[in-house]
Amino acid sequence: MKKTLFLISIAVAGVMATTDFSQLTTEELINLRGQVAPEDREAFRAEMQSRVATMTAEERATLQASRQIKGNMRGQGANRATPPTFESIDTDGDGKITQAELDTARANRMQTNSNAGRLLQNAGNAPSLSTIDTNRDGVIDANEFQAHQTTQMATQQGMGMRSGSGQRMGGGRGGHGRP
């Protein structure tokens, strides 16, 4: 009986510890990224934001550097998602991205990022189809798409931004800003 009660108390404490993020160190919080249960994500995000808000510029730089190293050890940039390809958005394969295809790709990408526990940011800043459609024919062709992606990457690199910052084609941190 005592053993059962002990195991139950440990299980309850374990569950409570995962939802009370204030008890974890910043490093422990960082290591939990991408593994937080959907029902705990808002609490996790709030705790991370409060920690970052109180950091000095030096602490933030150290945090960013450690995230980059960790991301590079995984073979990708820190929290960086793979940019979409033209073909992944042009689902009917007709060589043109329509507004409906763009909307669907953005929704799918946001859902994927959310499921992975990535924070969704800048979704409201996603450029419209007309911004990318430079020849004004109402659709995005492969050249327009590539020009947009190249401009986005150059802008991010020029401003020292990483995936998850700046204006993109759909919301999210870690490259979630693309459709």
N, C-alpha and C positions, 0 to 999 in steps of 0.2 A: 504494500500500500504506500509506504513512504517512498519507495523507488518510483512508483507511478506518479505520485504527487510531485516529486522532484523533477521528473521528465516533463510533466505538464507545465510546471513553472518555468523551466528552461525554454520550452517551446514558446510560451506566452512572452517571456522576456525577449526572445529572439525576434518575434513578430513586432513587438513594440520598439525594439532597437532599430529595425529597418524603417519604421515610420517616424521615429523621433531623430531626425537627421542632425539636430543641434548637438547631440552627444558625440557625434563623429568628428574626427579631425578633418581638416580640409583635404589632406591626402586621401583619406578613406572615402570622402565624398567623390573626389575625382575618379578613384578606382571603381566606384559604383556606376559611373556614367554608362549608359546603354544597357544597364541591367536592372533598372528600377521598375518595379511593377507599375502598370498603368495607373492604378488608383493612388500611387504614392508620388507620381511625377510632379504634380503641382507643388507639394510640400518640398520635394527635392530641389526643384527649380528655385523656389523662394529662399531656401537656405543657401544655395549656391550664390544667388544674387546678393543676399545680405552679406555673405562673406567677402565677395569681390568688392562690394561697395565700401567696405571698411579697410581694404588693403591699401598700402602705400603703393606708389608707382613702381617701386623696386620689387615689392612682393608680387604685384601683377605681372611684371616682366618675368620674374622667376617662374611663376605659375604658367605663363604662356610658353616659356622655354621648355618646361617639363612636359607640357602637353604635346609640344612639337616632337620632342624626343620620343615620347611614348607612341605617338602616331607614326613616326618614321620607323619604329621598331616593328610595327604591324605592317609595314610596307606601304603606308599611305600617309598623307599629311594629317596633322592632329585633327581628329574628328571630321575628316574630309570625306565627303561622299563623291562618288564618281559622277562627273558631269553627264548629262543625258546626251545621247546621240540623236542626230536628225532622224535616223531610221526608227529609233525607239518611240519617237513622238508621232511620226507619220505612219500611223497604224494601218492605214489602207494601202500604203505603198505607192501612192500616186505621184510622189515627188513634191507634194505640197502639204504644209501644215495649216489646217483650218483652225478657226477659233474653237470649235468643238474638240478637236484633237489636242490643242494646247491646254484647254481647260481640263480635259481628262488626264493628261500627263501631269499637270500640276497637282491635281487632286490625288492621283496615285503616288506621286513622289512625297507629298506631305503625309499621306497615310503611312507609307513605308518608313519615313523618318520618325514619325510619332511612334510607330510600333517598335522601332529600335531604341526608343528612349531619348532621341535627340530633341533638343528644344527647337521649336519653330519660331523663327524670327523673320521679319521683313517680308512676310507674305503679302502684306498690303502695298509693298513697294515694287511688286512684280511689274515689269514693263508690259504694256499692252501689245496686242498683235500689231497694231498700227505703228508702234514705235520700232518694231523689228522689221516690218514690211516696208522697206525703203523704196520699192518701186510702186507702191500703193495699188497693188492688184488684188488686195483682200486676202492674200495667203502668204505664207513664209516659204520661200524656196530654200534649197540647200545652201546656196551662196549667201543669202541673207542671214540664215541661221548661223553659219560659220562666222560671218563677219560680226554678228552680235556676240557670239561666244568669245571670239578673240578680243573684242573690245572690253567685255566684262573682265576677262582674265588680266588684260593689260592694266585696266583701271585698278583692280584689286592689288596687283603686284606693285604698281606705281604708288599706291597709297599705303603700302605695307599691310594690306588687309589679307586675312585668311578666309577660308571658306566659312560662311555664316555671317559675314559682314558685308554691308553695302547692298546696293540694289541688284536684284536678280530676277529670274524668271518664275520663281515660286518660293514659298517660305521655307525657312529652316536653318538651323545651325549646322555647321559641318557640311556645307555645300548643299544644303536643303533649299537654297534659294533658287535652284533651277527646277524646271518642270519635272 
